[in-house]
Amino acid sequence: MSILTHKMKTARKDYFGSNCKFFMPMNEGTGTTVTDLASGVACTSASIAHDTPHAISGNISISDQSAGTVPQLTGAHLLMYCVGIPITNAAFFTWALGKATTGFNPSLSGSVGSINSPAGAAVTAAFAGVTATQTAMLAFTFNNSTGELRSYQGVNGAGVAFNATADASLHLGQTITDNELSFGGIVNQQYLICASHLLTTLPSDADLITYLDWTYQQAIVGHKVLDSRLIPY
């Protein structure tokens, strides 16, 4: 009988559930390509390095890598998050699905979670603030029934907590029609990024925070398996 390593487990889709539509665990260990396990999108950047355990190091700036391959997200709730360590105090990292100019565009940066589409201007829910060298979990949810946008954050290993809310109801029912992925900004170490598409409901704040905190603590030690408690949603 073979024993599965953490990396082998991560590569099996049953370990992160059908709700997960985008999951880059950033644990390749070698090379200049990182892969999204949910859709199979492979992104290459010459700046990718592997000098930090369990993370990708370097400034990754990639645009339009996944045209036609990221699943369309419509009529459902959305959870989007990342774990990383910035080397600057600015909006240090942005990753987005879709194009803001022509389709539904959820994005996450070091300062805000954001929803944008041709239906109206971008709506953002701010994080409390992350400074250089801090290990951070940043997350947001979009409730596609009410339009509520909520942000969550954990810093330097402290428990993840709710940050802010915003009204993004003008974006209800929007669809990612340009199925693209883009990265930008500077992050010293990137542990994972993920987007989940929740068809029925969003977890309660307490349950979601527990889930995010578990994922956060596991990611920084190299256990990139998402919490199964989210799968029933």
N, C-alpha and C positions, 0 to 999 in steps of 0.2 A: 504494500500500500504506500502510495506517495504522499508526502506532506506538502501542502500548499504554503508557499511563502506569502508575505503580505503583498508583494508585487504581483504574484500569480493570482491571488484572490482579486486584486483590484482590476485585473484584466478580464474578469468574468462578469458579464452584464448582470447576472442574477444577484450579484453583491451590491448593486446600487438601484435595482428596481426599474420597472417600466416607466414610472413617473419622471425619471431623470432623463432629460433631453440633451443635456450637454454636460460633460464631466471630463475635465483635464486634471489628472492627479499630479502632474509635474514630477514624476518619479522615474523618468526614463534612465537616468544615470549616465548616459553617454550620448554623443552626437549633438546635432543642431536642430533636431526636429522634435516637436511635442505633439501628442496625439489626443484627440477627443475620443473617449471610448464609446460614447453613446452613438455618435454619427459616423465615426471613422475619419473625421477631418484631421489632416496632418498639416501642421504649421511649422515653417522653417525660418530661422533667423540666425545670422552669423554670430550674433552676440550671446547666444545661449551658452551657458557654462554649467558645470556640475561640481562646483567646489564647496557646496553646502549640503550636508546630509539631508536627504528627503526633500530637496527643493531644486528648482531651476534658478540659477543666478544670472544676472545681466539685465540689460535694457532691451526688452522685447518690443519691437514696434512693427506690427504686421497689419495690413489692410486687405479686406476682401479675400481672405484665404479660403472661405468655405462656400462660395457662391453655389446655390442650388443644393446644398447638402444639409444645412441646419434645418431641423424640423419646423414646419409652420406652427406658430403658437396663436391660437384664437379661441375665444369663448371659454377660456379657462383662467384660473388663478396662476400666478407666477411667483416663484421663489428663486432668487439669484444671489450668489455669494462668492467670496474669495477669501483666501488666507495668504498673507504675505508680510514682508518687512521692507519698508521704504527707506531709501537713502536721501530723500528730500522731504520737506514738510509741505510741499505743494500738493495739488491734486495728482498724487504720484502714480496712479495706475487707472487706466480706463479700459474696460472691455465691454463690447456691445454686440448685440445680435440684430441683424437687419440694418437698413439705412434710414436715418432720420428724415431724409428728404423725400422718400418715396414710399415708406412703409412704417409699420410699427417698430419701435426701436427702444427696447429696454437696455439700459447701460448702468455700469457701476464704476465709480472712481473712488479715489481716496477721500473725497469730500462729500459725495452725495450718491444716492440711488436715484435713477431718473427714468421716466417714461416719456417718449416723444412719438409723434406721428403727424401726418398731414392734417389730422383732425384738429390739431391745436398745438400751441407752444409746449415746450418741455415742462414737465412738472417734476420737482425734486424733493426728496426727503433727506435732510442733512444728517451726517454723522457727527458725533461729539468732538471729533478731532483726533488725528493720529500724527505723531511726530516721528522724525527719523529714528531708526534703529528699533522702533517698537514692533513687536509681533502682533498683527491685528487680524481679526475676523470681521469682515464687513458684509452685511447682508441686507436685502430688502424684499418685501412682498408687495405684490399688486393684486388687489381684490377686484376681479373682473365683474363682480355683481354690484359693488358699491363704488368702485373707483378709488378706494383708499390705498394709499401708498405708505408703507411703514418701513423705517430703517432700524437696524440692529447692529450692535458693535461690541466686540471684546478686544481688549488691549493688554499686551504683555502677560498673557495667560490668565487674566482676570475673567470672571464669568461674563458671558455674553448678556447684554441687556438691551431693552428697547430704547431707541433714541428719539425719533420724531415721526410725525405723520403729516401727510399732505393729501389734498383732494385732487385726484387725477381722473375724475369721472368723465371728463371730455374725451378720454381715450378708451372708453368702454367698447368692447367688441372689435378693436383693431387687430390686425393680423400682420405677422411678419411675412411680408410678401417677397422681400429681397433677402433671401436666406443666406446672409453673410455674417462673418465674424470679423471683428477688428480689435486689435490691441493698440495701446499707446501709453506713453509715460515711462517712468523709471521706477522699478522695484528692484531692490537688491536681491531678495529671495522670494520666490513664488512657490507656494505649497500646493494649492489647488484652486480651480475655479469651477463653478457648477451652476446649472439652471435646471429647475424642475417645473413641470407643467402639471398643476393640480386641478383635476377636472371637477371635483365635487365640492370641496370646501377647503379652507385654510385651517391649519391647526390652531388651537388656542395659543395665546401669547406664551403661557407657561410651558406648553408642550413644545412649541417651536424653539423657544430659548434653550430648553433642555437638549433638543436635537442639535441645534447649532453649536452649543457649547461642547457637546460630545464630539462632534465632527472636528471642531477647532482643536481640541486637546489631542485627538488622535492624529490629525494631519501633521502636526509639527514634530511628531515622533515617528512618522513614516507609515502609519496605519491608515491608508487612504480608502477606507471602506465606509460608505455612507450609512447612516443610522436607519435601520429597517423600520423604525417606528413611523417614518414618513410615508412608507410605501402604500399603506391602506388609503391614503388620500388620493 
